[in-house]
């Protein structure tokens, strides 16, 4: 049993009182809230939910812009044992309606402007009660204004630690969104584990850019509340605003995904701005381009750089200790505390040094599976015969990611197993191509992919955002100088504007690839 894991998520907030009642818990752009104030606001939400007949296990949609009210809404639902379904505020009304229908939510907490947008995509009949933040010209009969909530302390529900606490929906870029079910134990073990290896303390100030509908964003909040630290909300990922808030509020920690670091690191390098309070930066959600990795120690001098890996189905997974960053730039390291990580060669066994295999995850961070999708759950989370000597019949999460194990036991991401490009008899990782393209210094975001070809099986194409006056010819010249012949792109798609992102800020690879392929077909038609 892991100390601190066997309790509800509500206690992550409540256990800070009374000792930290006056300490700043959350900072928004225009206001701040102490731990006591956040708890009081969460109690108002809990009281409203209880008065509407919301019971333990009922699903509650939270669809608010990142801020104090969003946190209070989630913890208010957790206090009464409800299941939080946080929907990113950037998702459309149609996506919101789909999630509400899929999880059969009974209540929704949303901002007033969303009501108007829902006209064409009304919420399903399962939504019996609405709590509305802000002012609306007219309200449905089942709606209550946030400003009308009544103060008071609501009874606390004490769930089993293995009970369902949250459903995190994927972005749906490869089909309809599906909900990953996380227990109270999953989320608490994640907070305990990550705060341990990051060395977080109660005087830390965490700049929160990643949404709470994303597992890494939620983990940042729960880490802070576990320790009694402070969270600085930054809902806009514009690099100048991220840096401004970090300087203004003396952020000690910033968590991001590769597209964010791509912009922030370039901005800091060009602007020459220092972040003297910064102690650590963390990356998850993909691989940072090599040229940006090389700049990070320069723009974050004295700060620890943590390269991490995770997937929602296993919540948190691996990290590379900062002491290894210089000599293992790009590695995702090894298992975080309380996680069991294996590299499996299916049908053979566990991969050894220098070998590749699928990354699989065991232990208390393994999620409960997909909401009402037992067949998909059984496909993703299952018992592997290759691991029986290590885990018995305990199920593991099969990530679908191909990784390489080095001589020291550290892991290196190779590719999504279904993204490998098979060209001229070679198996090629898209990230291998993307790394070399990024080193040209004339692109920002880049996505490599395979296109079917009668002679080669597949050929390499690249979609890239070119910097300034750079053109495709210059990029192709760089590729020819630095790549093996089979890696050189057959075609470069010069992407106009910013590449689309998922709700968590990662590049939306499926949509980028589909758009590039469609444009190419149109050009050759």
VEXGU-318987 format. One record per residue: x, y, z of N, C-alpha, C, O in turn. Coordinates in pm, whole numbers, plus 50000, padded with zeros to 5 digits. Atoms other than C-alpha are relative to their C-alpha. Example, Ala and Ser with C-alpha at 12.3 -4.5 7.8 and 13.67 -1.06 7.14 Angstrom:
<atoms>
500894988150000512304955050780500905012050000501945011850066;499184988149994513674989450714499235010950073499745022050090;
</atoms>
This chain:
<atoms>
500844988150000500005000050000500885012550000501865013350074;499234987650012501305034649904499455010350098498265013550090;500504990249902501075059950190499365012049930499965017949839;500704988550056498535086950105499134997049881498425005849832;500765003250121496945068249816498554996350027497704997549939;501335005749971493885054449994499055010650058498585009450170;500934989549958491745085850016499385006149875499775002949763;500674993750113489495107149798500825011749948501725016650016;499334988350056490685134849569499605012550077500405021850089;500444988549922488625159349776500985003350113501225014950144;499094997749888491085154350062501295007149958501975012950042;498844992650045493885168549844499835014950028500805021850058;500294986149965492205202149897499745001450149500335010050215;500464998349862490615196950237501114998250102501085004750207;498955002549901493745184050410500965011850016501825011550104;499194987949982495375218150362499445009350107500095018950148;500614991749897492985232750618500054992950135499984980750140;499974985249994493185248050870501395006149982501525018349975;498644994749994496985251150851500305009949888501015019849910;499704991350114497055267150504498785007949954498705012049838;501244993250039493665284050507500255013549933499535017249841;499744986550052495195318350433501045000049887501295010549827;498965000450102497875306550188499375000449861498324994449838;500504999350138497395314549818500094986349933501164980349924;500065012950069496275283249637500015001849849500714994649778;500204998250143495295296449293500125014749962499665023550034;499854986450053496195327149088499455000449859499914993149771;500504997250134494145339048791500575013449954501285020150030;499484987450052494935368948570499495011950080500195021950094;500604988449933492595391448769499684998050147499215007350212;500295002349859492225375249111500794988150052501364980349975;499345011249935493695350949361499044994150103498095000650146;500835006449898492175326249606500874991850092501764984550047;499305008049901493495311249927499424985950004498384983349944;500545013549985493055274650016498635000550069497734993050031;501284998849934490245284950250498915004949907497785000249913;500994994650094488505304649976499644989849892498484988949853;500315010450099488815276449722499084989650061498124985249998;500855009949934487355252049971498585005350020497614997949998;501334994249981484455275750051499225000449869498024997649867;500674999650130483695279949681499624986049955498534984049900;500325013950034483875242349624498824995150082497994987550032;501125003849916481475237949915498685005549946497654998949955;501214994350059478995261149745499544991549881498344989249863;500345008650112479155239449433499454986750050498454981749998;500455012849944478825207549639498585001250054497764992250035;501354998149947475765221849814498965000849891497884995149904;500944999250113474115230349483499774986249938498644982349911;500145013350059474835195749340499124991150088498254983950037;500795008249908473385178949650498535004349997497644995849999;501384995050002470295201249640499264996049873498034995449871;500615004250126469705190349280499864984849990499424979649887;500145014549998469805153749377501134992449934501004980549907;498845006950058473225146049226500614990950107500894995350218;499585010249904474455114149394501404994949966501894997149856;498705006150029477795096049427499944991349874499004983649856;499955007750124478775081049092499375007149882499655003449768;500574992450111476725105948886501105007949931502045012649995;499014992550075478705122748611499615014749993498455018149968;500204985550004479105160648622500985006049899502195004649913;499184993350101480375179848318500525013250059499755020950117;499414987049967482775208648394500605005449871501554999949818;499614994350129483185230848086500235015050020499415023249980;499684986249965484875262948202501425003349957502274994449946;498664995450029487885283548105500894997850123500424999050237;499085002849890490975275348315499975011450102500195023050067;500074989749898490595293548645499534994550134499354982550151;500395003649863489555293549010498654992950002498484983050073;501345006150000485895285448935500054985749946499344977049996;499885013550055486905255248726500494990350107499964979350120;499475008649894488925240949016498944997850108498774986650156;501045001349899486125248149264498884990649953498344983050032;501045008750054483625230749034500404985350010499604976850050;499545013949995485735199149012500034994850143499544983850170;499895004849862486435196949384498644999750070498434991450159;501355000949946482805204549469499324987049962498644980950044;500565012850044481765174449262500674988350072500004978750110;499295010949933484465152849419499594998950148499604988050204;500365000749859483335162149770498784991150022498704984150123;501235007849982479935145549716500094986449932499104979049927;499805013150062481405115349534499574999249855499494988249800;500355000150141480345125949184501254997849914502374999149963;498915002550095482475117948878500185012349913499235016749847;499724987950077484125148048713500334996449856501194987949830;499705001350142484075149648334500355014049950499485021749912;499554986750040486165180048245500135000349848500884992449790;499964998350146485615191147885500725013049969500335023650019;499204988250032488165215147742499115011349949498235009049866;500874988950036486635249847704500115003749853499275011149801;499844997250142487955251347345499234990149913499114992249792;500785009550080485885221447237498705006649957498175015450025;501224994250056482865229447024498764995350077498814986050157;501265004049939479255227647134499634985749961499084978350042;500315013650045478875196046926500824989750076500294979250114;499165009249923481805179347103499524999150144499484988250202;500535000049863480435189847442498744991650009498594983650101;501265007650000477025175647355500274985149986499614976950049;499675014250017478605142947240500494993950131500044983150170;499465005349875480555138447564498904998650105498824988550174;501095000649903477505146647777499084988249971498614981550063;500845011350039475485120947581500714986850032500104977650086;499265012449985478215094547594500104995750146499944983950178;499825003749859478765096047970498715001050080498694998050200;501324998449937475075102848048500105008850126499655005150235;499844990849887475945132448268498645005150046497735007049965;501254994749944473215145148500500065015050024499025021550036;499864985749976474605180048555501175005349917502114998049886;498924993550074476765204648365500255013850059499325021150092;499584987049949478715234748489500755006849886501825002249845;499444993950120479465258648204499845015250004499135020750088;500044985450008479945295148107498805004649920498324997549831;501204994750064477055316947994500085000249847499104996749782;499954999750147478315321547633499774986449935499354985649820;500195013550056478175283847586498534997149977498184989749884;501445002550016474385284047630499525004149862498754996949799;500394995450133473975304247312500534990849892499834987649796;499385008850099476375282047121499314986449994499374979549892;500655013249994474405251347230498684999749925498034989349919;501294999750068471385262647032499844989349894498814982549888;500085009950109472175240446733500354986050047500004976249981;499585013049946473645212446946499604999150147500474999750234;500454999949860471525210347261500574988350079500884977750024;499535010749914472705190247556498944989150009497754991949996;500965011249997471105155747590499065000950119499315008250215;501014999849894468065149147807500504995250134499884998050236;499485004649872470235132448071500455011650087500485010450210;499594988149925471445167348172498765006550061498005013349993;501184994949933468835176748430500235013750063499285021150088;499714987849926470645206048593501205007049941502195000749904;498944991850052472825234648473500435010350104499585016650168;499464989349919475105257348675500775009149904501705004649837;499504991050103475985288248471500885010850061500465018150151;499054989849956479045310148526499815012549914499855011649792;500204987650074478445346548430498525003249983497674996950045;501374995450022475315364348308499514995849863500264996049765;500625003950126472945352348038498715007749981498005010750077;501234992650030470135370747862498774992450045497814998350093;501115008549954467835341547937500584986750044501604982149992;499535012749946468225309548130498924989349985497744992150001;500975010949999466595275548086499434998150141500035002550239;500665001949870464245265348366500854991750096500714992950218;499195008849913466785239848494501365005950033502254998750079;498704993749981469645265148523500045008650125499045014850164;499714991549884471145282548827501235008249969502195003149911;498824991650018473545311848816501014997550111500644995850227;498925002049903476915306948986499915010350112500125007050229;500064989349900476465340349163498894997950103498915004050210;501115002649907473295326949327500244988050091499374984350169;499715011549913475015297549495500015004450146500405015750178;500124997049857474485296049870501224994650074501664983450049;498875004449919477385294350115499564989650101498414989450143;500315010249901477565265050353500864987849980501434985849873;499185012150006479325232550430499134988049967498114985750032;500755011750043478115201350253500614987450060501814987050086;499465012749949478445165750386501014994149902500834994949781;498975006150082481535147850260499704985349978499334978250072;500145014250032481245114350081501384993650004502354999649958;498735007149989483975088750149499994987949906499504977249943;500035011050097484465067449836501054989550029501994991950104;498925009750003486435035649802501095005749909500765011249804;498944994250084489865046049664500004994949856500505001649766;500065005350135489245023749363498805004449921498645000549805;501204995350069485965040949275500365009849888501405016449892;499834990750111485625060848954499935014450050499005018150121;499954986049957486615097449010499895009649883499305020349896;499974990850114487105112548666499994992049870500504980849863;499925005450135486595105248299500665010649914500165021849902;499284990850088489115121448064499784995449857500174984449819;500275003350140488005122247702501175004049912501725014949924;498964997150097490575120047427499465010349901498265012949896;500384989150089490565146947161499124995449885498425003449824;500865005050107488865124346908500535002849861499765002449765;499454996950131491255133046622499984987949907500054989549785;500065012150083491095096846502498654993250012498554981049998;501335005649983487385092146558499305006650116499795016550171;500754994449889484785098946824500824999650129501524989850153;499275000449872486255108547163499584988150085498414984150083;500315010949908486475080247414500495004050138501525010650152;499704995849865486505084247789500874990150075500524978450086;499135008349916489375070648000499605002050145499505013450192;500504999449862488235062248354501164999350099501974990150095;498964999549897490505072048644499374999350138498345005650164;500495001449863489995062249005500635010550090501585017350051;499374991249900490715082849316501444995550025502345003850037;498655005149975493715060149373500945003449884502075007749908;499174996550115495025065249017500535014250012501725016749997;499654985850001495005102949056500875003650120501805011650107;499194997249881496405103449410501404993949985502395000450020;498685006150021499235079149324500795008249898502005009949913;499334991450097500015101049023500595012350066501725016250036;499524988149930500315131549248501184996650092502165004050096;498935004349908502455112949503501284997049922502375001149962;498835004450078504765098549237500705011649932501925012949940;499394989150076505305129649025500615010550092501715015350066;499454990049908505755153649315501284994850067502155002650105;498805006249942508345129049453501195002049908502205007749951;498804999350084510655127249151500305014349953501445017349918;499724986050033510215164349070500585007750118501125018650101;499514993249882511155173149426499225012650033499785022450081;500844988449973508215197149462499875002350150499934992950229;500174996349860507725215949791498845009750012498305014549912;501174991549982505005237049945500255014649962499305022349953;499754986350043506775269249843500115001349848500455011949797;499964999450146506635260149473498785007449946497715007550006;501054992850071504575281049231499984994549858500864997549778;500075007450126503465260148933499185007849898498005010649920;500734993450107502545277948610499244989549920499854980549862;500875010150061499605258448466499465005049867498575013549863;500464996750134499155261448089499164988649944498174991049874;500705011850052497995225948010498604999250061498445001850181;501375000349949494215221248044499784988950103500494978850102;500335010149901492695201948333499244988249939499014978150006;500615011250072490935180048075501074990749942500754980849877;498845007850045494425166247995500674994250124500855001450222;499515006549878495965141348238501205007150061501305008150183;498834993149946499255160448269499615013350065500215017250166;500464987649939497415192948339499334997650134499585004950230;500655003549874495245176748605501024995850104500894999350221;498965004549907498325160748760500745011850060501135011250177;499304988349947499975194748797499195006350114499775010550214;500864994649895496985207049002500024991250124500154996250236;500045009149884496845176049223501354999250070501404997650192;498674999249937500625177349280500055011950096500495010650211;499934987849920500295212849409499154998950126499605002650234;500895001049884497335205649638500484989550099500274990950219;499445010149911499015174549776501005006250096501075002350213;498924994149921501865196449901499645013550060500375018650145;500334986649954500055229149965500755010849925501055021349982;499314990150083501815247449681498995009249932497805008649961;500854990150069500445274949454500004997349850501034994249791;500155001950145499105271649098499675013449936498765020549980;500234987850077499295300748853499314996149870499884988649790;500755003750120496645298048581500385008849881500375021049889;499714993050124497655307148227499264992949888499814983849825;500815007350097494845296647991500415002249855500014994549768;499594997050136496455312447681501444995449980502324998850059;498675005750021499465294247534500915008949917501995004549876;499134990650072500845324947354501305001750079501265004850198;498745000149925504585324547444500265012850080500755012150192;499774987649927504755361347541499195000750128499655006050229;500865000049882501845356747783500454989750103500404992250223;499475010149909503275324747929501195005650077501275004150199;498804994449937506575342247997499635011650092500195012850202;500404988749917504875373748130499454995450134499835000850239;500575005049874502875354148389501064993150085501034994150207;498935006749925505935333548483500875010150072501275007950186;499194989649938507925365248551499225007150110499725009050221;500824992249907505085384048722499784992750131499854998850238;500355007749880504245356048965501124990950048500894982250132;498815007449956507745341449004499784984949999499984978150100;500255014450015506855306948873501284992250022502344995849971;498855008849978509195279548994499964987749909500984981049891;500165011950083507815252548762499095003349882498065009849899;500854998750118506435252548407499934986449933500974980249906;500205012750072504955221548240499455003149862498615011849846;500474997650136504435219747866500054987749914500484977049957;499925010350104504115198947552500885005649888501105017849884;499014995350098506515200847251499625012649921500465021549907;500304987750075504605227047044500125012650086500535023150036;499854988549911504525250247347501465003250023501865014950016;498584997449977508235245747420500675005249874501575013549883;499464995150126509005251247054499875015249992500805022149950;500264985650006507455286047079500675007550115501315017950094;499494992949882508485295447435501535000949997502095011450026;498534999950002512155285547395500515009849895501455017349922;499594990550103512465304847067499765014450046500595023250023;500334986549953510755334947226501035004850104501525016150096;499034996349898513085334747528501385002649940502095011849981;498694998450064516155330747308500085013349926501115020049929;500014987550077515135360347090499875012250091500515022550067;500294988549915513885382947372501065002150109501185013250162;498994998849896516695375947618499425002250138500045008850222;500664998449870514275374247910500444988950094500544977350053;499585009849899515405356648230498824996450090497935004550113;501005004949905513255335948466500734995750127500924983850150;499125003249886515285337948789499384991050105500114984250177;500645008249897512695320549009499834985549957499504976850038;500305013250055512445290148782500944989350054502164990850052;499225011349948513565257148937499994988049906500954980449900;500135011850086512325231748682499025002649887498085010449902;500975000550109510595227148347499794985449965500714977249978;500325013950033508865195248236499344999349864498615008449824;500645002350130507825181447899499334986350000499854976650054;500695012750023505295154747815499235001449870499175012249811;500854999350119503075145847519500744999449869500185002949765;499285001250125505795139747263501445004350013501895008350121;498564997450002509385145747163500285014349956499755018949855;499584986650036510925180547158501074999149891501974990849901;498985000350106512945187646838501415002350057501565009850154;498644999149946516725184446892500525014350011501205017550109;499484986449993517475221046811499405007950115500055016850169;500634993549886515005232247080500584994350130500815001750225;499375006149882516445207347332501365006450028501705009050143;498674994249983519895222147272499945014250055500865018750124;500164986349952518585257147345499515000850145499735010850212;500664999449870516785248047667500955003350116500605011750199;499114996349890519795248947902500445014749994500775020650096;499604985950014520635283447763498905009550048499195019550114;501104991049961517195298847818499484996950139498785005150199;500395003749863516615280148146501234996950084501324986050140;498785003149925520025283248315499694997850148498965005550210;500215003049859520075267348658498734992350030498544987650142;501245007649979516685250448610500204985549958500934982649863;499985014150036516255212748604499024997749885497915002949885;500835003050117514885199548274499594985350007500444976450003;500545013649990512645168848302499294996449870498305002649832;500685005650116511765149447988499174988250048499694979050111;500915010049943508735127848061499154993849889499124998449775;500905007150090506315103947898498794995550081498924991750197;501195005249935502765094847983498914997749897498995002949786;501205001350081499475083647834498824998950095498944993550205;501154998849910496025088847977499634986650062499274986050179;500415013249951495335051548010500884994950114500484985950188;499115003849888498305048248249500365012150083501225011350171;499894987249930498155084148377501405006049990501585015749916;498614995150008501915089948428500914987849985500544977050030;499235011950034504785067448317501505000850026502014993950114;498545000049992508465076648276500555014250009499855023949977;499324987049999510955104948330501514997849990502034987450030;498555000050006514605112848259500515009550106500195021450100;499454990949899516465126748563500815011249935501555008649840;499304988750061517855161548485501514998049988502135003449896;498555002350005521415149648560500424992949872501584993649832;499695007350123521205128348244499685008149874499965003649763;500514992650116519775155648019501095002649896500865000249777;498974996050095523065166947861500494988349914500734990049794;499475011250076524215132347758498934990949942499234982249860;501085008350054520805116847689498835008749954497665005649979;500984990450045518995145947530498964993249909499304988649800;501055006350080515665132347403499494987050057498434982350016;500465012549939515425100847614498805002650091498695013450150;501134998849907512195094847809500294992850131499414991750217;499565005249871514155077648085499444986550038499384977349957;500495012749948512675050548300498795002450090498335013750102;501274999249926509695043248526500055010350112501065011750181;500144991149886508495069648769499724991450124499394979650110;500335007749879508015058849134498584994249990497665001049946;501285007249991505165033549175499454995349865498334990349859;500415005350130504985025048802500854987949965502004987050006;499265011550052506004992148639500035001349848498995001349783;499834997750143507404996848288500784988449938501794983949993;499345010950071508364969648039500045003349851499165010149798;499924999350146509524968547678499824985849949500674977149972;500395013650035507864938347523500154997549850499685005149766;499975005250137508734919647205498954989049994499164977950042;501145009149993505414902847147500334986549937500884985549827;499735013650043505644865347115501394995250034501714983550012;498635003749968509254865747234500335002050148500854992950213;499654997249861509644882347574500335014750019499875023349944;499634986249968511144913547727501245003949922502204996249914;498874995250079513504934347512501225002550088501105006750203;498754997349930517134936947615500655012749948500115019149858;499294988150045519654965447572500225000149849500664990249791;499834998550144519734978447216498824994949919498814996449796;501145005650072516424961847128498785009250011498695017950098;501244992350003513044976547043498814991250035498844979050017;501225007249970509584967047157498915009950038499125022050039;501104991449959506214980247267500135003650148500434995050230;499974995549862506165000947585498674996550067497615000450019;501225003749927503694986347836500155004350146501265005750197;500034993749869502674999048179499174991650098498044987850068;500735007049897501694980948496500035007850130500705018150140;499974993749868501024990148859498755008150030497785007649954;501214993149952498575012749047499585012149918498535017949944;500394988950086498565039848780499194995649879498685004049805;500805005150111496825017348526498545003850022497975001250128;501364994949988493415032548459498974988650006499314976949992;501105009749996490025015348489499514996249861498614987949848;500415003350137489705014248110499165010949939499145022249987;500814990550074487345031147868498544999350043497994988450061;501384999149956483895042847970499074992449904498954995849787;500995008150071481335016747857500504994849865499734993749769;499425006250119483705002247596500834987950043502064988350034;499255011549946484644968147739500894993249897501974988549932;499175006650102485934954147409501275008049973502355002349960;498834991650020488244983747354500924999550121502144999550107;499205001249877489364981747718500804987150000501994987050032;499325013050001490184944847680501134999549897502104992149914;498954999550102492224952747369501205008050047502345004650015;498934990949957494234980547535500624995950133501834997350151;499535003549865494514968047895499774985050019498634980650033;500175014550000495184930947914501214993250065502254999550089;498915008149947497334903248059500894995549884500404990749782;499065004350104500464896147856500764987650047501354987750156;499275012149959501964861147864501495002550018502134995750099;498564997049988505444876247821500365005450139501545005350176;499734993749870505074892648167499504991850118499524996650232;500575007949891503544864348371501014997750112500634997450229;498995002349896506824858048554500225012450086500745011450197;499784987449928506894894648661498745005150068498795010350180;501254994049950503234904248711498884990050023497794993850067;501085009749988501284871948716498885003349902499125005349783;501144997050086497794878848583499565014550010498435017949974;500344985749993497884916248648499995006049860500945003749784;500064994150134496794935648338500955011849986501315018250085;499144988650031499004961448172499385008149887498545003149811;500434991550111498364990547938500994998549886502185000749904;499165000850120499704984447588499935013549929498885017449879;500014986150045500745018847468499865001649850499365011849802;499954998250146501085012147096501215007949955501335011349837;498804992450031504425030747115501214990849994501414982450082;498775007650016507645015546989501145007850064501355019550033;498884993549931510635023347213501244991249991501164979249962;498725007249997514295013547231500595001050140500535011550203;499355000549869516085003047549501515001249979502104993549904;498564998650020519665015547575500784991750102500194984650184;499145008349917522624999847755499855003050149500154994550233;500184996149858521835018648079498614997150053498344999150171;501365002749957518205008148087499045011749981497915011350028;500874988750030516825041647968499304998049867499794990949779;500855002050116514115043847705500095011849903500285023349943;500034990050106514035062347374498784997449913498584986449862;501185001450084510825068647185500424998549854501275006049805;499705002250142510965055146828498855005149914499065013549826;501144995950082507465059246685498744993650055498804984050131;501235007749986503845050446713500154987749911500624988749798;499795012350076503795014246599499275000149866499734994149769;500754999650125501165021746336500395011949911499805013849805;499534988750080503035052946210501304997149927501765005349848;498725003150064506225035446097499865000649848498894995649791;499994998750145507085043345736500844988549943501994986649981;499315011450061508035012845528500375003949857499525003949768;499574994850129510105025345235501264993149950502244992050024;498835006050067512505007844997500634988850084501854986950082;499525010949918512784978445237500455004150139500864995650218;499614995049868513555000345540498755003250082497725007350027;501034995349907511375006345848500535012950063501565013050130;499524986749964511655043345924499045006750098497835006950077;500824992649904510435062946225499775014249951500725020849910;500254986050037508715096146142500805009850085501255020250035;499274990649913510425112146442501475001249958502085011649979;498624999450049513835103446291500115010449889501075018149884;500034990150107512925123845984499765013950058500435023550020;500364987049941511375151846193501175006350074501355018450070;498834994849927514505155146407500985006849905501475017849933;499034994450094516745161046106499425012549933500145022249913;500634988350060514255184945944500065011850097500355023150056;499994989349899514065204946270501385006150014501525018150040;498634995049986517845207846281500405009649889501475015749895;499724990450107517685228345961499965014350051500615023149996;500154986649945516725258346174499065008949922498935020849954;500894991650082514235270245912498544995750012497705000349934;501385004249979511075252946041499665001450148500535001650235;500475000949861508985254346353499404986250020500114977150064;500625013149985506485225646358500204991649875500224996849763;499795008950114507045195246138499364986550030499424981650143;500605013349990505195162446075500424992049877500194996449764;499615008950108506615133945865499034988349994498534983850096;500945011350016504455106045723500284992849869500984998049782;499815008150120504375078745460498825001149905497675002049947;501025000050106502485079745131500244987949911501374985049873;499885012250079501775048344931500665002649865500405012749800;499274998750126504035042944630500194986249939500574976750008;499945013050066504015014944372501394993950002501544981750016;498645005350008507795011844353500664998250136501314988050160;499285000249872509005019644707499184994650115499694993350227;500905003949891506005007144906499395012550063498175014350059;500394986849954505855041245072501175009649974502335005549966;498964989650007507725074045027499715010050111498595011150161;500104990449890508375100945285499475013449950499955018949851;500474986350020506385133245286500175007450132500155001450239;499834991649881506875162145528499095012149988499075018949886;500734987549987504485189545635500765008650099501075004250210;499154991749915506415218945780499575014649994499165019749890;500214985549992505875254645897501365006649981502225005750069;498724993950032508715273845733500115013950063499135021250072;499764987349933510275303745906500385010849899501265008749815;499634988450081510375337645733499984997449851498974992949796;499925001450146511575336445373500484986249956500694983849837;499535013550035512705300045388499004993349907497804995949914;500905007050092511305277845115500294985149998501244980350060;499905014650006510865241145035501314995549936501854985149973;498765003950066513935240544810501174999950099502014991050097;498944999549899516195251145097499884988450097500894982550137;500195011349907514665224845323500404986849934501034978449998;499625012250070515085197645061501524998949988502074987950000;498525000250009518745207445017500604995550133501554987750135;499535004449867519265203445393499784985050018500664978050068;500305014349984517585169345386500964991349919501434981149968;499095007950084519745156745100501404999550059502114989550046;498664999649939522895167545285500094991550126501164986650159;499955005849865521935151445615499254986950019499254981450128;500815012149987519745121245542500534988949910501134991349805;499805011550089520225086345407499005001349885497955007649899;500794997850121518755083745059498534996250018497655002949964;501385004649987515635064745167499175008950093497945007950095;500704991149909514775091345428499605013149934498675019849981;500234986850060514815121345195498555001249954498064992649882;501414998450037511255134745154499805000749849500575007249779;500394998850140509655130044816499315013549975499365019149866;500734987350015507575161144883499965007350133499825001050238;500144991549883507525190245130498725008249986498555015549888;501224992149997504135205145214500265012450086500365011250209;499764987749924504755241445316498675004350064497765008949996;501264997549928502095246445582499825015050024500715021850074;500314985949981500435280445588499325002250135498324995650165;500594997449869499695294345935500434989650102501354981850078;499675009449891499765274646260499374986549974498244985649926;500565013550013499325237046253498954997850109499095003050220;501045002449899496185224846431500524991950118501394983450103;499645007049877496515212646789498804992250052497664995150019;501055006549924494545188446999499665008850119500325019050142;500404992049884492795201447310501115000950105501145010450184;498914999849902495905192947515501235007649950502225008650021;498914992050052498155214047291500984992649912501914998749859;499115007750085499845185847101499625002149853498485005749823;500334999350142500075186246721498954989549966499054978050008;501075009150041496965170646570500464992649874500054995849763;499345006850112498935146546353499024994149899499214996249779;500905005950100496025127446193499375010449907499285008349786;500624989850083494335159346073501025007249912500725010849798;498934993850081497625174845958500344991249881500464996149769;499645009450106498495143645758498894999149896499154999249776;501145001150092494995140945609499925012449910499685011349790;500064987750079495055177545500501135000749898500925004949784;498864999750091498525174545350499814990349883500114993649769;500245009950106497585143045157498935005049903499065003349782;501074995050086494395159145028500515011149909500165011549791;499444989150080496285190144912500914994549890500924999549778;499095005950099498875168444737499224993449886499584994749769;500825006350102496215148544556499385010349906499285008249786;500584989350081494615180844440501045005849905500735009149791;498934994250082497985193744311500364991249882500684996149774;499565009150108498735162444106498854995649910499064989049808;501175004150081495195157843975499985007349865499075005249784;
</atoms>
